Amino acid sequence: MQITGLIWDLLMEHNCVIIPEFGAFVGNYKPAEINKLKQRIYPPSKQIGFNKNLINNDGLLINSYAVKTNISFSEAEILVSKQIQVITSNLNQNKVVEFYRVGNLFKDTLNVLRFEPTKDFNLLKESFGLESVYAIPVDKTKVIKIEPILSPAVSIVPEPILKEVERKPNQWKKIAAAAIMLPFIFYALYLSTQTNLVKGGKFHYSELNPFGSKICEVYAPRKSSVPLIDSENNKLTLVDESKEYISFDLGNESESELGLKTKWVRIKPKYNIAAAATTKVKSSGLPAKGYHIVVGCFSIKANAENLVLNLEKQGFNASIIDYWNGLFRVSKSVYSGKQEAINELNAVRDNQNPGAWIVRK
């Protein structure tokens, strides 16, 4: 591919195309003109000139050449450089170098580089499709006398003047607007007089509905119709605090309905939670210091112990590490190194407990 044919495409989009180390084609806007000798009118165009001083490579020509030929930029730079050498050699041999649809480059008798732009192609995109047209001059010496054509007299009747009648606004619009605003006015009066919204007293959201029932502000205790039990057989008795369970009478319910002979109720827990809160829980043989993988917290110690037993059955060295903020914290295992504990924590979160975390003791 020759750069002499590529420059025309670039000048359609750009006003300056530089040939590295050679020169540049520069386009300038040229308005429409009239050629009186040829009697033609030419549309606006882009006038092309050549400047031999603009030789710095801006990459436009080489990059376009690389895209057109589907090669790399460095390969295109080498091929373009070779073509520039051929163009320079032809000019030194006094040959005319033709650039497609742009013009011709040549050296005159004084060995000065000249450029002759072509006039057959318009490189201005805004004038695409416009061609030159003939402009026939008007001969002002010939005077043509035009006689007026007389028409029969026609009586002109003046049109009646219409007075603009001022229209009064539609009364129905005012009535409709008043009908729309009336409910809002009554609702505003209701809020200001029948509720405490404006007065500043106790106010409830139910009062916003004027058709709903109001909620009582003061609690009134219900009167129960159930008679109170006043029998010597239903007296309260003190329970021995040393016992953990007590039995009670089933009353009117039959044993066949319940399926049991006796009902038992636990009256106190197996352990004292208040005492556990002040007592430091032992670590069950684990090191006092290290990184523990915590897998559960329980307010009841029995639940924490059950989790420890389940983990021990699975082969883990589990234990209750402490009593923190009213909860027994259960550790699955302990590690001396932080990174080792982090690796184990990721495995536990992926396979067993997504909510596990590390506690340093």
matplotlib code that plots the C-alpha trace (Angstrom):
import matplotlib.pyplot as plt

x = [0.0, 1.3, 1.2, 0.4, -3.1, -3.5, -3.0, -6.3, -8.3, -6.5, -7.1, -10.8, -10.8, -7.8, -6.5, -2.8, -1.1, 2.7, 5.1, 7.9, 11.2, 9.7, 6.9, 3.2, 0.0, -2.1, -5.8, -7.4, -11.1, -11.9, -15.4, -17.5, -16.3, -17.4, -15.2, -16.3, -14.1, -15.4, -18.9, -19.0, -19.8, -17.7, -18.9, -16.8, -13.8, -10.6, -7.6, -4.5, -1.0, 2.5, 4.8, 8.3, 9.1, 6.6, 8.6, 8.1, 6.4, 3.0, 2.2, -1.0, 0.3, 2.2, -0.7, -3.2, -0.9, -0.5, -4.3, -4.9, -2.3, -2.9, 0.7, 2.5, 3.4, 7.2, 6.8, 4.6, 7.3, 9.9, 7.8, 6.7, 10.3, 11.3, 8.5, 9.6, 13.1, 11.7, 9.6, 12.7, 14.8, 12.1, 12.0, 15.8, 15.6, 13.2, 10.2, 6.7, 5.2, 1.4, -0.6, -4.0, -6.8, -4.5, -2.0, 1.5, 4.9, 7.9, 11.0, 11.2, 14.2, 15.7, 15.5, 12.7, 10.1, 6.6, 3.1, 0.2, -3.2, -5.8, -9.1, -11.1, -11.8, -13.2, -11.7, -14.2, -16.7, -19.3, -19.4, -19.7, -21.9, -21.8, -20.6, -19.9, -22.7, -22.9, -23.4, -24.9, -24.5, -27.5, -27.4, -28.3, -28.3, -31.5, -34.5, -37.8, -40.9, -43.7, -47.1, -49.6, -52.5, -55.7, -58.4, -62.1, -63.0, -64.1, -66.0, -64.3, -66.6, -64.8, -64.9, -66.8, -64.6, -65.0, -64.8, -63.0, -65.5, -63.9, -65.0, -65.7, -64.1, -66.1, -68.2, -68.2, -64.4, -64.8, -67.5, -65.5, -62.4, -64.5, -66.0, -62.5, -61.2, -64.3, -63.3, -59.8, -61.2, -63.5, -60.6, -58.4, -61.1, -61.5, -57.8, -57.7, -60.9, -61.5, -57.9, -54.8, -52.6, -52.7, -53.4, -50.2, -51.8, -51.7, -52.2, -52.7, -52.4, -56.0, -57.3, -56.2, -59.2, -62.4, -64.6, -62.6, -62.9, -60.6, -58.2, -58.6, -55.8, -56.2, -56.0, -59.1, -58.7, -61.2, -63.7, -63.3, -66.3, -64.1, -64.5, -61.4, -60.3, -60.7, -60.3, -58.2, -57.1, -55.5, -53.1, -49.5, -46.8, -43.1, -40.9, -37.7, -34.9, -32.7, -35.0, -34.5, -38.0, -41.5, -44.7, -48.1, -51.8, -53.3, -56.6, -59.7, -57.6, -57.7, -54.6, -56.0, -56.0, -52.4, -50.9, -48.9, -49.4, -47.3, -46.2, -42.7, -41.5, -37.9, -37.8, -34.1, -31.2, -28.5, -25.9, -25.7, -25.2, -24.5, -21.6, -20.3, -20.2, -17.7, -15.7, -13.1, -13.8, -10.8, -9.4, -9.6, -5.9, -5.5, -2.6, -3.3, -2.1, -2.8, -5.2, -8.6, -11.1, -14.4, -17.4, -20.2, -21.5, -24.2, -26.0, -26.5, -23.4, -25.1, -25.5, -21.8, -20.8, -22.9, -21.1, -17.7, -18.8, -19.9, -16.6, -14.6, -16.4, -15.4, -11.7, -11.2, -9.6, -12.5, -13.2, -15.0, -12.4, -14.2, -17.4, -17.6, -20.6, -22.9, -22.0, -19.9, -17.5, -16.6, -13.2, -12.8, -9.0, -6.1, -2.9, 0.3, 0.8, -1.5, -1.2, -1.9, -5.1, -6.2, -5.8, -7.8, -10.5, -11.0, -11.4, -13.9, -16.0, -16.1, -17.0, -18.5, -19.4, -19.5, -19.8, -16.5, -13.9, -10.5, -9.9, -6.5, -6.0]
y = [0.0, 3.4, 6.4, 8.6, 7.1, 7.1, 10.9, 11.7, 9.7, 11.4, 14.9, 14.2, 13.8, 16.1, 19.4, 18.4, 15.2, 15.1, 12.9, 12.3, 13.9, 15.1, 17.7, 18.1, 18.7, 21.4, 22.1, 25.5, 26.3, 28.2, 29.8, 29.5, 31.6, 32.8, 32.4, 35.1, 33.9, 30.4, 31.6, 29.0, 29.0, 26.7, 25.4, 25.8, 23.6, 22.7, 24.4, 22.1, 23.4, 21.8, 22.9, 21.4, 22.6, 20.4, 17.2, 16.0, 12.6, 12.9, 9.2, 9.9, 8.6, 5.6, 4.5, 4.7, 2.8, 0.0, -0.2, -0.4, -3.1, -4.9, -4.8, -3.5, 0.2, -0.5, -2.5, 0.3, 2.8, 1.0, 0.6, 4.2, 5.3, 3.3, 4.9, 8.4, 7.6, 6.6, 9.8, 11.9, 10.0, 10.7, 14.4, 14.6, 13.1, 15.9, 13.5, 14.5, 12.7, 12.4, 12.2, 10.6, 13.2, 15.7, 17.1, 16.9, 17.5, 18.5, 20.7, 23.7, 24.9, 26.5, 23.2, 24.5, 22.1, 23.0, 21.7, 22.0, 21.0, 19.2, 21.0, 17.9, 16.7, 18.6, 17.4, 19.3, 16.8, 19.6, 20.1, 16.4, 16.0, 19.7, 20.5, 23.7, 25.3, 27.7, 31.4, 33.2, 37.0, 39.3, 41.9, 45.1, 47.2, 45.7, 47.3, 45.4, 47.6, 45.7, 47.3, 46.8, 44.6, 46.4, 44.5, 45.4, 47.6, 45.6, 47.2, 46.4, 45.9, 46.5, 43.6, 44.1, 44.8, 42.2, 43.4, 41.1, 40.2, 39.7, 36.4, 36.0, 33.1, 29.9, 30.0, 26.2, 26.1, 28.2, 26.0, 22.9, 24.4, 25.3, 21.8, 20.3, 22.6, 22.2, 18.7, 19.9, 22.9, 20.7, 18.2, 21.1, 22.2, 18.7, 18.3, 21.7, 21.3, 17.6, 16.3, 17.2, 17.7, 21.5, 21.7, 19.8, 17.1, 13.3, 12.4, 9.1, 8.3, 6.8, 10.3, 11.2, 9.2, 11.2, 8.2, 5.6, 4.7, 6.4, 4.5, 5.1, 7.2, 5.8, 2.0, 0.6, -2.8, -5.5, -6.9, -10.7, -12.9, -15.9, -16.4, -16.4, -19.7, -19.5, -22.9, -24.5, -27.2, -24.6, -22.9, -22.0, -24.0, -23.4, -25.7, -27.2, -25.5, -28.6, -30.4, -30.0, -31.2, -31.2, -32.9, -31.3, -32.5, -32.8, -31.4, -32.4, -33.8, -37.6, -39.8, -41.4, -37.9, -37.1, -40.6, -40.0, -40.7, -37.8, -34.4, -33.0, -29.5, -28.3, -25.5, -24.5, -25.0, -27.6, -24.9, -21.3, -19.0, -16.1, -18.0, -19.0, -15.4, -14.7, -18.0, -18.3, -21.4, -23.8, -24.4, -28.2, -28.7, -26.3, -23.8, -20.6, -18.5, -19.0, -18.5, -20.3, -21.1, -20.2, -22.1, -21.3, -19.1, -20.2, -18.6, -22.0, -23.9, -27.3, -26.4, -25.4, -28.7, -30.6, -28.9, -29.8, -33.4, -33.5, -31.9, -34.4, -37.3, -35.9, -36.0, -32.3, -31.0, -28.8, -26.9, -24.0, -21.2, -18.5, -16.8, -13.5, -11.1, -13.6, -16.3, -19.5, -19.5, -22.9, -23.4, -26.1, -26.0, -23.7, -22.8, -21.1, -19.4, -16.7, -17.8, -21.5, -20.4, -18.3, -21.2, -23.5, -20.7, -20.5, -24.3, -24.3, -21.5, -23.3, -26.8, -26.5, -23.1, -20.0, -17.8, -19.0, -16.5, -16.3, -15.3, -14.7, -15.7]
z = [0.0, -1.0, 1.3, -1.8, -1.8, 2.0, 2.5, 0.7, 3.2, 6.1, 4.7, 4.6, 8.4, 9.4, 8.4, 8.7, 7.6, 8.3, 6.3, 8.8, 7.8, 4.5, 5.0, 5.6, 3.7, 5.3, 4.5, 5.0, 4.6, 1.4, 1.0, -2.1, -5.1, -8.5, -11.6, -13.9, -16.8, -16.7, -15.5, -12.8, -9.1, -6.9, -3.5, -0.3, -0.3, 1.6, 0.0, 0.3, 0.6, 1.3, 4.1, 4.0, 7.5, 9.3, 9.5, 13.2, 13.3, 15.0, 14.4, 12.4, 9.0, 10.4, 12.7, 9.8, 7.6, 10.3, 10.7, 6.9, 6.3, 9.6, 10.8, 13.9, 14.4, 14.2, 10.9, 9.4, 10.4, 8.5, 5.3, 5.4, 5.7, 2.6, 0.6, 1.7, 0.4, -3.0, -3.2, -2.3, -4.9, -7.7, -6.8, -7.0, -10.5, -11.5, -11.6, -10.7, -7.7, -7.8, -4.6, -5.4, -5.4, -3.5, -6.1, -7.6, -6.1, -8.3, -8.4, -10.6, -12.7, -9.5, -7.7, -5.4, -4.3, -5.6, -5.0, -7.4, -5.8, -7.8, -8.5, -9.5, -6.0, -3.0, 0.3, 2.5, 4.0, 4.5, 0.7, -0.2, -3.2, -4.2, -7.7, -9.5, -11.4, -14.3, -13.5, -16.5, -16.0, -16.3, -19.1, -17.4, -20.6, -21.9, -20.3, -20.6, -20.2, -18.6, -19.1, -16.3, -16.9, -16.1, -14.4, -14.1, -11.2, -8.2, -5.4, -2.1, 0.8, 4.1, 6.4, 9.7, 12.7, 15.3, 18.8, 21.2, 23.9, 27.3, 28.6, 32.2, 34.0, 34.3, 37.5, 37.6, 38.1, 41.2, 42.6, 41.9, 43.6, 46.7, 46.8, 46.8, 49.5, 51.8, 53.2, 54.0, 55.9, 58.0, 58.7, 59.9, 62.2, 63.5, 64.3, 66.1, 68.2, 68.7, 69.2, 71.3, 68.2, 68.5, 72.2, 73.2, 75.3, 74.9, 71.3, 69.6, 65.9, 65.9, 66.5, 62.9, 61.7, 62.5, 61.8, 63.8, 67.5, 69.9, 72.1, 75.9, 77.3, 80.8, 81.5, 83.1, 84.8, 83.7, 86.1, 86.2, 86.8, 87.9, 91.6, 93.8, 95.4, 99.1, 100.5, 103.2, 100.8, 98.4, 100.8, 99.7, 101.3, 101.6, 99.4, 100.7, 98.9, 99.1, 96.7, 93.0, 91.9, 93.5, 92.6, 92.4, 92.2, 88.7, 89.9, 87.9, 85.0, 84.7, 84.4, 81.2, 79.5, 80.5, 80.4, 83.5, 87.2, 88.6, 87.4, 88.5, 88.2, 88.6, 91.2, 90.9, 88.4, 88.8, 89.3, 90.4, 87.5, 89.7, 91.3, 87.9, 86.9, 89.7, 89.4, 86.7, 84.5, 84.2, 80.7, 81.0, 80.5, 77.6, 77.7, 79.6, 76.6, 72.9, 70.1, 70.7, 68.0, 69.6, 68.1, 70.5, 73.5, 75.9, 78.8, 80.4, 81.2, 80.6, 76.9, 76.7, 78.4, 75.9, 73.0, 74.6, 74.8, 71.2, 70.0, 72.1, 70.5, 67.2, 68.3, 69.1, 72.3, 73.2, 76.5, 78.1, 78.1, 80.2, 81.3, 79.4, 79.5, 80.9, 78.3, 78.5, 75.6, 74.1, 72.3, 69.7, 69.8, 70.8, 68.8, 69.9, 66.5, 65.1, 61.4, 62.3, 64.1, 61.1, 58.8, 61.1, 61.5, 57.7, 57.5, 60.4, 58.8, 55.5, 56.8, 60.3, 61.8, 59.6, 62.8, 64.5, 65.6, 67.3, 71.0, 72.3, 75.9]

ax = plt.figure().add_subplot(projection="3d")
ax.plot(x, y, z, "-o")
ax.set_aspect("equal")
plt.show()
